């Protein structure tokens, strides 16, 4: 399982991908997870977080599970 954190901006865009945990010592699973999430989110907007009625940037972490054969 790879954990990728990113920021959801006040406009709903996803930016600043960062691998926070990668079991692969070479980092290849982390790279694959970031590529997959980038493609998944590239044309989709998220609902931004709100604080006091205003849209704000929110940091989010998502697990990505790989099944290796």
Residue pairs with C-beta under 8 A, 6 or more apart in sequence:
1 21
1 23
1 63
1 64
1 65
1 66
2 19
2 21
2 22
2 23
2 24
2 29
2 30
2 32
2 33
2 63
2 64
2 66
3 19
3 20
3 21
3 22
3 61
3 62
3 63
3 64
4 17
4 18
4 19
4 20
4 30
4 33
4 34
4 37
4 61
4 62
4 64
5 17
5 18
5 20
5 59
5 60
5 61
5 62
6 14
6 15
6 16
6 17
6 18
6 37
6 59
6 60
6 62
7 14
7 15
7 16
7 57
7 58
7 59
7 60
8 14
8 46
8 48
8 49
8 57
8 58
8 60
9 15
9 48
9 57
10 48
10 54
10 55
10 56
10 57
11 45
11 48
11 55
12 45
12 46
12 47
12 48
13 45
13 46
14 37
14 41
14 46
17 34
17 37
17 38
19 27
19 30
19 31
19 33
19 34
20 61
22 29
22 30
22 33
23 29
24 30
29 66
32 66
33 64
33 66
36 64
37 62
37 64
48 55
48 56
48 57
48 58
49 55
49 56
49 57
49 58
50 56
